[in-house]
Amino acid sequence: MTVDFPSRGVVEGMVREALFKSLGRSSSAAPTLVVNSSARHMHISPENLAVLFGAGAQLEVHKWLYQEGQFASKQTVTLIGPRKRIIPNLRILGPCRSLTQVELAFTDAVSLGLEIPTRASGDIEGTPGAYIMGPKGLLEMKNGVIRAARHVHMSPADAEFYGVKHLDLMRLRVSASACTTTFEDVLVRVDKSFKLEVHIDTDEANACDLDHASKVELLR
């Protein structure tokens, strides 16, 4: 007698449904997970914006981003590293923040001749600085150049679904035709204004072939 065993996908679905039921949740309630590559960019304070673009300068929207109210601005600057190595057309993201910070991928830092730490956004104490050139002035950053830690934005409802809290760490598994890659230590950031979105940098996106991913998963 021939026995037809269920496929792996069916088995995984049964296990997932059983897990959700044990947690009092329905699998149909799973939130939509978005994973985006975060290219090098700059956040800026109003005071530093005035230095680079002149008194009264305001950031203008070039493209709205996935998170509500966040945008890539029309304004770009030139980042100057050691030995006068530069990255031109560094995009400023808006709206303005309370501090100025530049986020680069590892390969960006290598091309500049900088050694930068991996930090959560806003944690810039003890990080290297650089010069920023704008159309109206030159800004000397004493610190604030980092490689942003991979992270996930979540609403409180998303955090409840995944069973995590603010500043917990998760894993991201990206399945693509070329390979399956798992990233450890994805920092959880929870706020009622957030939509569910993972940010990884361009080096990480290229390494996992994110553009051709067939499946992305957040794991405890």
C-alpha positions as CSV (number, residue, x, y, z in Angstrom):
1,M,0.0,0.0,0.0
2,T,1.3,3.4,-0.9
3,V,1.1,6.2,1.7
4,D,1.1,9.8,0.5
5,F,2.8,11.9,3.2
6,P,2.0,15.6,3.3
7,S,4.6,17.9,1.8
8,R,7.0,19.9,3.9
9,G,5.0,23.1,3.2
10,V,1.8,21.5,4.4
11,V,3.5,20.2,7.6
12,E,5.0,23.6,8.3
13,G,1.5,25.2,7.9
14,M,0.0,22.6,10.3
15,V,2.7,23.3,12.9
16,R,2.3,27.1,12.5
17,E,-1.5,26.9,12.8
18,A,-1.1,24.8,16.0
19,L,1.4,27.2,17.4
20,F,-0.9,30.2,16.7
21,K,-3.9,28.4,18.3
22,S,-1.8,27.7,21.4
23,L,-1.0,31.4,21.7
24,G,-4.7,32.3,21.1
25,R,-4.0,33.9,17.7
26,S,-5.2,33.1,14.2
27,S,-2.5,32.6,11.5
28,S,-4.7,34.8,9.2
29,A,-3.8,37.8,11.5
30,A,-0.1,37.6,10.6
31,P,1.0,41.2,9.8
32,T,2.6,42.0,6.4
33,L,6.4,42.1,6.8
34,V,8.3,44.6,4.7
35,V,12.1,44.5,4.4
36,N,13.9,47.5,2.9
37,S,17.5,48.3,2.1
38,S,18.5,51.5,3.8
39,A,21.1,53.3,1.6
40,R,23.6,55.7,3.1
41,H,22.0,58.9,4.3
42,M,22.1,61.8,6.8
43,H,19.8,63.0,9.5
44,I,20.2,66.6,10.5
45,S,19.3,69.1,13.2
46,P,17.7,72.5,12.2
47,E,20.8,74.3,13.4
48,N,23.1,72.2,11.2
49,L,20.7,72.5,8.2
50,A,21.1,76.3,8.5
51,V,24.9,76.0,8.4
52,L,24.8,73.9,5.2
53,F,21.9,75.5,3.3
54,G,21.5,79.0,4.8
55,A,19.3,80.6,7.5
56,G,15.6,79.6,7.2
57,A,16.3,76.6,5.0
58,Q,13.7,73.8,5.1
59,L,13.9,70.3,3.9
60,E,11.8,69.6,0.8
61,V,10.2,66.3,0.0
62,H,11.8,64.3,-2.8
63,K,10.2,61.0,-2.0
64,W,8.0,59.8,0.9
65,L,9.3,56.7,2.7
66,Y,7.4,53.7,4.1
67,Q,7.3,55.1,7.7
68,E,4.6,57.7,8.2
69,G,5.8,61.2,7.9
70,Q,9.4,60.2,6.9
71,F,10.9,61.3,3.6
72,A,14.0,61.5,1.4
73,S,14.5,65.2,0.9
74,K,15.7,67.1,-2.2
75,Q,18.7,68.3,-0.3
76,T,22.0,66.4,-0.7
77,V,25.5,67.1,0.7
78,T,29.1,66.0,0.2
79,L,30.6,63.9,2.9
80,I,34.4,64.4,3.3
81,G,36.4,61.8,5.1
82,P,40.1,61.4,5.9
83,R,42.6,62.2,3.2
84,K,39.9,64.2,1.4
85,R,38.1,61.1,0.2
86,I,34.4,62.0,-0.5
87,I,31.0,60.7,-1.0
88,P,29.0,63.1,-3.1
89,N,25.2,63.5,-3.2
90,L,24.5,62.1,0.3
91,R,20.8,62.3,0.8
92,I,19.3,64.0,3.8
93,L,16.2,62.4,5.3
94,G,13.5,64.4,6.9
95,P,12.0,65.7,9.0
96,C,14.8,67.4,11.0
97,R,15.9,65.7,14.2
98,S,17.4,66.8,17.4
99,L,20.9,65.6,16.4
100,T,22.9,65.2,13.2
101,Q,24.0,61.7,12.2
102,V,25.4,60.0,9.1
103,E,24.5,56.3,8.4
104,L,26.9,54.4,6.1
105,A,27.3,50.8,5.0
106,F,30.6,49.1,5.8
107,T,31.9,49.4,2.2
108,D,31.1,53.2,2.3
109,A,33.2,53.6,5.4
110,V,36.1,51.7,3.8
111,S,36.0,53.9,0.7
112,L,36.2,57.0,3.0
113,G,39.0,55.6,5.1
114,L,36.8,55.6,8.3
115,E,36.4,53.0,11.0
116,I,32.8,53.2,12.1
117,P,31.0,51.2,14.8
118,T,27.6,49.6,14.5
119,R,25.2,51.5,16.6
120,A,21.5,52.0,17.2
121,S,20.3,55.3,15.7
122,G,21.0,58.2,18.1
123,D,23.8,56.4,19.9
124,I,26.7,58.5,18.6
125,E,28.8,59.0,21.7
126,G,32.4,58.1,20.9
127,T,31.8,57.7,17.2
128,P,34.0,59.3,14.5
129,G,33.1,62.5,12.8
130,A,33.6,64.0,9.3
131,Y,33.2,67.2,7.3
132,I,29.9,67.9,5.5
133,M,29.9,70.4,2.6
134,G,26.7,72.1,1.6
135,P,25.9,74.9,-0.9
136,K,26.1,77.5,1.8
137,G,28.7,76.3,4.3
138,L,30.9,73.6,5.7
139,L,30.0,71.6,8.8
140,E,32.5,69.9,11.1
141,M,30.9,66.9,12.7
142,K,32.8,65.9,15.9
143,N,31.0,62.6,16.0
144,G,27.9,60.9,14.5
145,V,29.1,58.7,11.6
146,I,27.8,55.1,12.2
147,R,26.8,51.9,10.6
148,A,23.2,51.6,11.7
149,A,22.3,48.4,13.5
150,R,19.8,46.3,11.6
151,H,16.4,46.9,13.1
152,V,12.7,46.4,12.8
153,H,10.0,49.1,13.3
154,M,6.9,47.7,15.0
155,S,3.6,49.0,16.3
156,P,2.5,47.7,19.8
157,A,0.1,45.3,18.0
158,D,3.0,43.9,15.9
159,A,5.1,43.5,19.0
160,E,2.3,41.6,20.7
161,F,1.9,39.3,17.7
162,Y,5.6,38.4,17.7
163,G,5.8,38.3,21.5
164,V,8.6,40.8,21.8
165,K,9.1,44.2,23.4
166,H,11.1,47.4,22.7
167,L,14.9,46.8,22.3
168,D,14.6,43.0,22.2
169,L,16.6,41.2,19.5
170,M,15.2,39.0,16.7
171,R,16.4,37.1,13.6
172,L,15.6,37.9,10.0
173,R,15.6,35.0,7.5
174,V,15.7,35.9,3.8
175,S,15.0,33.2,1.3
176,A,16.2,33.8,-2.3
177,S,16.9,31.6,-5.2
178,A,20.7,31.9,-4.8
179,C,20.8,31.4,-1.0
180,T,18.9,31.6,2.3
181,T,20.5,34.0,4.7
182,T,19.7,34.6,8.4
183,F,20.6,37.8,10.1
184,E,21.0,37.8,13.9
185,D,20.5,40.6,16.4
186,V,17.7,42.6,14.6
187,L,16.9,45.3,17.1
188,V,13.2,45.8,17.9
189,R,12.0,49.3,18.0
190,V,8.3,49.8,19.1
191,D,6.2,52.9,18.7
192,K,2.5,53.4,18.1
193,S,3.4,55.4,14.9
194,F,5.5,52.7,13.3
195,K,4.5,50.3,10.5
196,L,6.1,46.9,10.4
197,E,9.4,47.3,8.5
198,V,12.9,45.9,8.7
199,H,15.9,48.0,7.7
200,I,19.1,46.5,6.6
201,D,21.9,48.3,4.9
202,T,23.0,48.0,1.3
203,D,25.8,45.6,2.0
204,E,23.5,43.2,3.9
205,A,20.8,43.5,1.1
206,N,23.3,42.6,-1.5
207,A,24.7,39.7,0.5
208,C,21.2,38.1,0.9
209,D,20.0,39.0,-2.7
210,L,17.1,40.9,-1.2
211,D,15.9,42.1,-4.6
212,H,15.1,38.5,-5.5
213,A,13.9,37.2,-2.2
214,S,10.9,34.9,-2.3
215,K,10.2,34.9,1.4
216,V,11.2,37.0,4.5
217,E,10.5,36.0,8.1
218,L,11.1,37.5,11.5
219,L,12.0,34.9,14.1
220,R,12.4,34.9,17.9
